Amino acid sequence: MSTILAIETSSERASAALLHRDVLIARDIDGASMHSQTILPMVQSLLSEAGIALAECDAIAYGAGPGSFTGVRTACGIAQGLGFGAQLPLVPLVTLLGLAQACREQCGANDVLAIVDARMGEVYWAQYRHDGVRWQAVIAPTLSSAAEVQPTGAVTACGNGLKAYVDDFRARSFYGEAWQDLMPHAAQLAVLGAAAFARGEHVPAGAAEPLYLRNKVALTTRERQEKAERALT
C-alpha cells in the first residue's frame, strides 16, 4: 500500500490525512478563513504521529474542486509547494468524488448523488456509481441551479446542497436528510488517492491545477442525459 498525504480545503472545513501502512489518520478544523494557516501544522502533526518524513510519502493527493474559489486554490498551492519541496507527484481528486466515497462509507451506497452548495443560488453536483472495484462518473461535475439537478436512476443523495436548497429538493425522489451534513474530507481523498496513484493517475507538481466550474456553462438536461448514457454503455 502506498503512503499518501491528502489535503482538502474546498469547504468551510480544512482537513489533512495520511494513509501509511494501511493505517489512516486525519485532522480537521472548521473556519474557512484559517485554511492557509492550519493545513501545514496539521500535515506536520500527521507525519510526526506516523514517524515519517514528507519525502517518505509516495504522493500528495488534494481536493482539486469544485468548491470555494479560495479553498481549491489553497489546496492546490499547498500541495504544489510540498510536492516541489519533497519531489513528490500529486494526485488531483474531484471533491464531489470524495463526498461520494464518504457517503458509501457511511451507508454502503453504490449510486451516489453528491451535491454541494455553490452559493449564488447554485450547486455543484455529480453522480457516481461504484462497480465494486472503483467509482465511475455517471454525470460529470456540474454547476447549475438546484432545480436543474437531474440524476439518472435511483440514487442516495448527500452533501450540504440538500440543506441549502431544501425548498427546491424536498419534493424530489432522492431527497433525504440523513446525509446532508457530509462534507468533502481528506480522509476519503487519501483512500481514493492511493487507488489513483496505483493506476498511474498522478501529475508532476508543476502540472497541478484547481478545477473551476463557476465560469463554465452548465450542461443542459439533454447533454447530461447523453453523458450518462455514454457512461453506461
HULIN-V834444 format. One record per residue. N is the residue number from 1. RES is the residue in one small letter. SS is DSSP state (H for helix, E for strand, - for the rest). PHI is phi in whole degrees, -180 to 180 (999 if undefined). D_FIRST is the distance of its C-alpha to the first C-alpha in whole Angstrom. Layout:
# HULIN-V834444
n->N res->RES ss->SS phi->PHI d_first->D_FIRST
n->N res->RES ss->SS phi->PHI d_first->D_FIRST
This chain:
# HULIN-V834444
n->1 res->m ss->- phi->999 d_first->0
n->2 res->s ss->- phi->-70 d_first->4
n->3 res->t ss->- phi->-99 d_first->7
n->4 res->i ss->E phi->-122 d_first->9
n->5 res->l ss->E phi->-97 d_first->13
n->6 res->a ss->E phi->-127 d_first->15
n->7 res->i ss->E phi->-132 d_first->19
n->8 res->e ss->E phi->-140 d_first->21
n->9 res->t ss->- phi->-139 d_first->25
n->10 res->s ss->- phi->-78 d_first->27
n->11 res->s ss->- phi->-129 d_first->29
n->12 res->e ss->- phi->-68 d_first->30
n->13 res->r ss->E phi->-104 d_first->27
n->14 res->a ss->E phi->-93 d_first->25
n->15 res->s ss->E phi->-147 d_first->22
n->16 res->a ss->E phi->-139 d_first->19
n->17 res->a ss->E phi->-147 d_first->15
n->18 res->l ss->E phi->-135 d_first->12
n->19 res->l ss->E phi->-105 d_first->9
n->20 res->h ss->E phi->-141 d_first->8
n->21 res->r ss->- phi->54 d_first->6
n->22 res->d ss->- phi->67 d_first->6
n->23 res->v ss->E phi->-108 d_first->10
n->24 res->l ss->E phi->-108 d_first->12
n->25 res->i ss->E phi->-126 d_first->15
n->26 res->a ss->E phi->-148 d_first->17
n->27 res->r ss->E phi->-135 d_first->21
n->28 res->d ss->E phi->-155 d_first->24
n->29 res->i ss->E phi->-155 d_first->27
n->30 res->d ss->E phi->-92 d_first->30
n->31 res->g ss->- phi->127 d_first->32
n->32 res->a ss->H phi->-58 d_first->32
n->33 res->s ss->H phi->-70 d_first->34
n->34 res->m ss->H phi->-105 d_first->32
n->35 res->h ss->H phi->-56 d_first->29
n->36 res->s ss->H phi->-66 d_first->29
n->37 res->q ss->H phi->-91 d_first->30
n->38 res->t ss->H phi->-101 d_first->27
n->39 res->i ss->H phi->-65 d_first->24
n->40 res->l ss->H phi->-62 d_first->24
n->41 res->p ss->H phi->-61 d_first->25
n->42 res->m ss->H phi->-65 d_first->22
n->43 res->v ss->H phi->-60 d_first->20
n->44 res->q ss->H phi->-62 d_first->21
n->45 res->s ss->H phi->-63 d_first->21
n->46 res->l ss->H phi->-65 d_first->18
n->47 res->l ss->H phi->-64 d_first->17
n->48 res->s ss->H phi->-65 d_first->19
n->49 res->e ss->H phi->-63 d_first->18
n->50 res->a ss->H phi->-80 d_first->15
n->51 res->g ss->- phi->73 d_first->17
n->52 res->i ss->- phi->-130 d_first->15
n->53 res->a ss->- phi->-96 d_first->17
n->54 res->l ss->H phi->-56 d_first->16
n->55 res->a ss->H phi->-64 d_first->16
n->56 res->e ss->H phi->-83 d_first->13
n->57 res->c ss->- phi->-74 d_first->11
n->58 res->d ss->- phi->-90 d_first->10
n->59 res->a ss->E phi->-165 d_first->12
n->60 res->i ss->E phi->-118 d_first->14
n->61 res->a ss->E phi->-95 d_first->15
n->62 res->y ss->E phi->-146 d_first->18
n->63 res->g ss->E phi->-76 d_first->21
n->64 res->a ss->E phi->-79 d_first->23
n->65 res->g ss->E phi->125 d_first->26
n->66 res->p ss->- phi->-75 d_first->28
n->67 res->g ss->- phi->165 d_first->29
n->68 res->s ss->- phi->-54 d_first->31
n->69 res->f ss->H phi->-55 d_first->32
n->70 res->t ss->H phi->-66 d_first->32
n->71 res->g ss->H phi->-63 d_first->29
n->72 res->v ss->H phi->-71 d_first->27
n->73 res->r ss->H phi->-67 d_first->29
n->74 res->t ss->H phi->-63 d_first->27
n->75 res->a ss->H phi->-61 d_first->24
n->76 res->c ss->H phi->-64 d_first->24
n->77 res->g ss->H phi->-64 d_first->26
n->78 res->i ss->H phi->-67 d_first->24
n->79 res->a ss->H phi->-61 d_first->21
n->80 res->q ss->H phi->-64 d_first->23
n->81 res->g ss->H phi->-61 d_first->24
n->82 res->l ss->H phi->-66 d_first->21
n->83 res->g ss->H phi->-65 d_first->20
n->84 res->f ss->H phi->-62 d_first->23
n->85 res->g ss->H phi->-64 d_first->23
n->86 res->a ss->H phi->-104 d_first->20
n->87 res->q ss->- phi->56 d_first->19
n->88 res->l ss->- phi->-116 d_first->16
n->89 res->p ss->E phi->-76 d_first->16
n->90 res->l ss->E phi->-114 d_first->17
n->91 res->v ss->E phi->-119 d_first->15
n->92 res->p ss->E phi->-74 d_first->19
n->93 res->l ss->E phi->-131 d_first->18
n->94 res->v ss->E phi->-73 d_first->22
n->95 res->t ss->H phi->-61 d_first->22
n->96 res->l ss->H phi->-67 d_first->24
n->97 res->l ss->H phi->-68 d_first->21
n->98 res->g ss->H phi->-61 d_first->19
n->99 res->l ss->H phi->-67 d_first->22
n->100 res->a ss->H phi->-62 d_first->22
n->101 res->q ss->H phi->-63 d_first->19
n->102 res->a ss->H phi->-62 d_first->20
n->103 res->c ss->H phi->-64 d_first->23
n->104 res->r ss->H phi->-63 d_first->21
n->105 res->e ss->H phi->-65 d_first->19
n->106 res->q ss->H phi->-79 d_first->23
n->107 res->c ss->H phi->-132 d_first->25
n->108 res->g ss->- phi->80 d_first->23
n->109 res->a ss->- phi->-66 d_first->25
n->110 res->n ss->- phi->-105 d_first->24
n->111 res->d ss->E phi->-117 d_first->26
n->112 res->v ss->E phi->-124 d_first->26
n->113 res->l ss->E phi->-108 d_first->29
n->114 res->a ss->E phi->-99 d_first->28
n->115 res->i ss->E phi->-131 d_first->31
n->116 res->v ss->E phi->-122 d_first->31
n->117 res->d ss->E phi->-63 d_first->34
n->118 res->a ss->E phi->-102 d_first->35
n->119 res->r ss->E phi->65 d_first->38
n->120 res->m ss->- phi->54 d_first->42
n->121 res->g ss->- phi->75 d_first->42
n->122 res->e ss->E phi->-129 d_first->39
n->123 res->v ss->E phi->-133 d_first->35
n->124 res->y ss->E phi->-93 d_first->32
n->125 res->w ss->E phi->-152 d_first->31
n->126 res->a ss->E phi->-159 d_first->28
n->127 res->q ss->E phi->-119 d_first->28
n->128 res->y ss->E phi->-129 d_first->25
n->129 res->r ss->E phi->-128 d_first->24
n->130 res->h ss->E phi->-98 d_first->21
n->131 res->d ss->- phi->-94 d_first->21
n->132 res->g ss->- phi->99 d_first->19
n->133 res->v ss->- phi->-122 d_first->16
n->134 res->r ss->- phi->-152 d_first->16
n->135 res->w ss->E phi->-84 d_first->19
n->136 res->q ss->E phi->-122 d_first->22
n->137 res->a ss->E phi->-81 d_first->25
n->138 res->v ss->E phi->-84 d_first->28
n->139 res->i ss->E phi->-131 d_first->30
n->140 res->a ss->E phi->-66 d_first->28
n->141 res->p ss->E phi->-50 d_first->29
n->142 res->t ss->E phi->-138 d_first->32
n->143 res->l ss->E phi->-113 d_first->35
n->144 res->s ss->E phi->-160 d_first->38
n->145 res->s ss->E phi->-71 d_first->40
n->146 res->a ss->H phi->-61 d_first->39
n->147 res->a ss->H phi->-65 d_first->42
n->148 res->e ss->H phi->-90 d_first->40
n->149 res->v ss->- phi->-69 d_first->37
n->150 res->q ss->- phi->-135 d_first->37
n->151 res->p ss->- phi->-73 d_first->34
n->152 res->t ss->- phi->-110 d_first->35
n->153 res->g ss->- phi->78 d_first->35
n->154 res->a ss->- phi->-80 d_first->34
n->155 res->v ss->- phi->-139 d_first->31
n->156 res->t ss->E phi->-102 d_first->30
n->157 res->a ss->E phi->-94 d_first->31
n->158 res->c ss->E phi->-150 d_first->29
n->159 res->g ss->- phi->112 d_first->29
n->160 res->n ss->- phi->-73 d_first->32
n->161 res->g ss->H phi->-64 d_first->34
n->162 res->l ss->H phi->-63 d_first->35
n->163 res->k ss->H phi->-78 d_first->37
n->164 res->a ss->H phi->-67 d_first->38
n->165 res->y ss->- phi->-128 d_first->40
n->166 res->v ss->H phi->-59 d_first->41
n->167 res->d ss->H phi->-64 d_first->44
n->168 res->d ss->H phi->-80 d_first->43
n->169 res->f ss->H phi->-98 d_first->40
n->170 res->r ss->- phi->-54 d_first->42
n->171 res->a ss->- phi->-88 d_first->44
n->172 res->r ss->- phi->-82 d_first->41
n->173 res->s ss->- phi->-63 d_first->39
n->174 res->f ss->- phi->-89 d_first->36
n->175 res->y ss->- phi->-67 d_first->37
n->176 res->g ss->- phi->-163 d_first->36
n->177 res->e ss->- phi->-97 d_first->35
n->178 res->a ss->- phi->-61 d_first->32
n->179 res->w ss->- phi->-119 d_first->30
n->180 res->q ss->- phi->-70 d_first->32
n->181 res->d ss->- phi->-93 d_first->30
n->182 res->l ss->- phi->-68 d_first->27
n->183 res->m ss->- phi->-133 d_first->26
n->184 res->p ss->- phi->-57 d_first->23
n->185 res->h ss->- phi->-144 d_first->20
n->186 res->a ss->H phi->-63 d_first->17
n->187 res->a ss->H phi->-59 d_first->15
n->188 res->q ss->H phi->-71 d_first->15
n->189 res->l ss->H phi->-66 d_first->15
n->190 res->a ss->H phi->-64 d_first->12
n->191 res->v ss->H phi->-66 d_first->10
n->192 res->l ss->H phi->-64 d_first->12
n->193 res->g ss->H phi->-65 d_first->11
n->194 res->a ss->H phi->-64 d_first->7
n->195 res->a ss->H phi->-67 d_first->9
n->196 res->a ss->H phi->-65 d_first->12
n->197 res->f ss->H phi->-62 d_first->10
n->198 res->a ss->H phi->-64 d_first->9
n->199 res->r ss->- phi->-87 d_first->12
n->200 res->g ss->- phi->83 d_first->14
n->201 res->e ss->- phi->-91 d_first->15
n->202 res->h ss->- phi->-141 d_first->16
n->203 res->v ss->E phi->-134 d_first->19
n->204 res->p ss->- phi->-65 d_first->21
n->205 res->a ss->H phi->-55 d_first->22
n->206 res->g ss->H phi->-69 d_first->25
n->207 res->a ss->H phi->-98 d_first->25
n->208 res->a ss->- phi->-72 d_first->23
n->209 res->e ss->- phi->-142 d_first->26
n->210 res->p ss->- phi->-74 d_first->27
n->211 res->l ss->- phi->-107 d_first->27
n->212 res->y ss->- phi->-107 d_first->31
n->213 res->l ss->- phi->-121 d_first->33
n->214 res->r ss->- phi->-59 d_first->36
n->215 res->n ss->- phi->-93 d_first->38
n->216 res->k ss->- phi->-100 d_first->37
n->217 res->v ss->- phi->-77 d_first->39
n->218 res->a ss->- phi->-65 d_first->38
n->219 res->l ss->- phi->-65 d_first->38
n->220 res->t ss->- phi->-76 d_first->41
n->221 res->t ss->H phi->-59 d_first->41
n->222 res->r ss->H phi->-64 d_first->41
n->223 res->e ss->H phi->-63 d_first->39
n->224 res->r ss->H phi->-66 d_first->36
n->225 res->q ss->H phi->-65 d_first->37
n->226 res->e ss->H phi->-64 d_first->37
n->227 res->k ss->H phi->-64 d_first->33
n->228 res->a ss->H phi->-65 d_first->33
n->229 res->e ss->H phi->-66 d_first->34
n->230 res->r ss->H phi->-65 d_first->33
n->231 res->a ss->H phi->-68 d_first->29
n->232 res->l ss->H phi->-96 d_first->30
n->233 res->t ss->- phi->-94 d_first->32
